[in-house]
Amino acid sequence: MWSIGRIRFDSRTVLGPMSGFTSRSYREFMAGFGPAVAVTEMVSSKGLLHDPVASERFVSSPKGCPTGVQVFGGEPDIVAKGAAKAMEINPDLLFVDVNMGCPVPKVIRSGSGSALMRDPRKCGDVVKAVKDAVDVPVTAKIRLGGTDETMNFREVIDELLKADVDAVTVHARTVDQRYAGRSRPEFIRNLGREIPVPLIVSGDIYSADDALRAIEVTDAEGIMIARGGVGNPFLIAQVNSLLDRGIELPDPTMREQSEWCLHLMDMTIDELGDKMGLARLRSLVPKFLAGCRYSREYRRAVTDPGTDYEGMRGFVVRMADELGDERRRCEGTGLRLEDRTAMKPA
Ligand SMILES: Cc1cc2nc3c(=O)[nH]c(=O)nc-3n(C[C@H](O)[C@H](O)[C@H](O)COP(=O)(O)O)c2cc1C
């Protein structure tokens, strides 16, 4: 049992924010596998203020799916007002997380995301302003620092703590690394026991063993599942089982993968409609088909621009027929490099 402010959690897995992936339907689908909470993809605080109607779908949360909202922005008062607006749109949101790690140039140019880490005092000011504006706990998601030479996570965390932050997530890469190269939790060794609020560790969690190692090194309370969970939702159940009960669950069969994939396909189309839904599925579905015999052929078929929704479903059903009880091979961090580098935000 751990908590963020007054919100208590049994499960230690946190579904991480991913622009272009963690939409409402994805979060709802993943909730079935047992994360403590899901974080929305980052939402612009300016967008929330200027076009709350358009922002609504990003901050909405399905019943039975505990959700925190992630906001981004460069100025404390704007982030605070944006956060308050998000809470007004969806009062069920459990906490507000502030993005301080996004490496996308457009976001940095606006002084948001990882640009905030260049000014640790400002990071504190943002959290302070948000805390004054909302009644729920406030958390921040940071990186190790800008580069190996300017790794200032400790300084930033000190300012966040002064501002009374309720939890901190550290993605154990520098901004320079963006999403490639190895995540390096060894730089935040024992951090979890050194700070008075919960630490959530993020980076390269592709297997239950990866999660266990990251927690052992950092002493984090929470473990964030991001790219590793895309197309492998059962990872959440495997991590929970290993961390809570010391039991290793076998990898899912391709029949299970197929059933889950079909379910998510329907939910995605329901949420995003035919056109946007199909575009989203072209990046989601191939991940479900990874790690099996013929996966390259299946993946090529479903990503073919000529394959429509029904065609895609056909391949996913065929996979279950052809491979049935064969288990997905979840190779862990090392062999997933190709997948990892392919999934970058725009
Ligand atoms: C496509 C994509 C979109 C992402 N969007 C966000 C985001 O909106 N907010 C955020 O804080 N992190 C975002 N991240 C970072 C993830 O939450 C996570 O910290 C990172 O991918 C490291 O974990 P992993 O190596 O296990 O994927 C994104 C990552 C990817 C790959």
The ligand as an SDF file (V2000), in Angstrom:
LIG
                    3D

 31 33  0  0  0  0  0  0  0  0999 V2000
    5.0330    8.0810  -27.8940 C   0  0  0  0  0  0  0  0  0  0  0  0
    5.3700    8.5970  -26.5310 C   0  0  0  0  0  0  0  0  0  0  0  0
    4.6520    9.6530  -25.9980 C   0  0  0  0  0  0  0  0  0  0  0  0
    4.9600   10.1360  -24.7070 C   0  0  0  0  0  0  0  0  0  0  0  0
    4.2090   11.1580  -24.1860 N   0  0  0  0  0  0  0  0  0  0  0  0
    4.4690   11.5930  -22.9140 C   0  0  0  0  0  0  0  0  0  0  0  0
    3.6590   12.6020  -22.3190 C   0  0  0  0  0  0  0  0  0  0  0  0
    2.6770   13.0970  -22.8970 O   0  0  0  0  0  0  0  0  0  0  0  0
    4.0050   13.0100  -21.0660 N   0  0  0  0  0  0  0  0  0  0  0  0
    5.0690   12.4810  -20.3780 C   0  0  0  0  0  0  0  0  0  0  0  0
    5.3410   12.8820  -19.2460 O   0  0  0  0  0  0  0  0  0  0  0  0
    5.8180   11.4980  -20.9150 N   0  0  0  0  0  0  0  0  0  0  0  0
    5.5390   11.0500  -22.1500 C   0  0  0  0  0  0  0  0  0  0  0  0
    6.2840   10.0110  -22.6730 N   0  0  0  0  0  0  0  0  0  0  0  0
    7.3140    9.3690  -21.8360 C   0  0  0  0  0  0  0  0  0  0  0  0
    6.7850    8.1250  -21.1180 C   0  0  0  0  0  0  0  0  0  0  0  0
    5.7710    8.4550  -20.1880 O   0  0  0  0  0  0  0  0  0  0  0  0
    7.9290    7.3800  -20.3750 C   0  0  0  0  0  0  0  0  0  0  0  0
    8.4150    8.1890  -19.3320 O   0  0  0  0  0  0  0  0  0  0  0  0
    9.0910    7.0380  -21.3050 C   0  0  0  0  0  0  0  0  0  0  0  0
    8.6310    6.4790  -22.5150 O   0  0  0  0  0  0  0  0  0  0  0  0
   10.0770    6.1030  -20.6360 C   0  0  0  0  0  0  0  0  0  0  0  0
    9.5000    4.8640  -20.3460 O   0  0  0  0  0  0  0  0  0  0  0  0
    9.6930    3.5670  -21.3350 P   0  0  0  0  0  0  0  0  0  0  0  0
   11.1640    3.5380  -21.7320 O   0  0  0  0  0  0  0  0  0  0  0  0
    9.2950    2.4100  -20.4230 O   0  0  0  0  0  0  0  0  0  0  0  0
    8.7940    3.7680  -22.4770 O   0  0  0  0  0  0  0  0  0  0  0  0
    6.0110    9.5500  -23.9560 C   0  0  0  0  0  0  0  0  0  0  0  0
    6.7290    8.4970  -24.5270 C   0  0  0  0  0  0  0  0  0  0  0  0
    6.4290    8.0230  -25.7810 C   0  0  0  0  0  0  0  0  0  0  0  0
    7.2210    6.8790  -26.3240 C   0  0  0  0  0  0  0  0  0  0  0  0
  1  2  1  0
  2  3  1  0
  2 30  2  0
  3  4  2  0
  4  5  1  0
  4 28  1  0
  5  6  2  0
  6  7  1  0
  6 13  1  0
  7  8  2  0
  7  9  1  0
  9 10  1  0
 10 11  2  0
 10 12  1  0
 12 13  2  0
 13 14  1  0
 14 15  1  0
 14 28  1  0
 15 16  1  0
 16 17  1  0
 16 18  1  0
 18 19  1  0
 18 20  1  0
 20 21  1  0
 20 22  1  0
 22 23  1  0
 23 24  1  0
 24 25  2  0
 24 26  1  0
 24 27  1  0
 28 29  2  0
 29 30  1  0
 30 31  1  0
M  END
$$$$
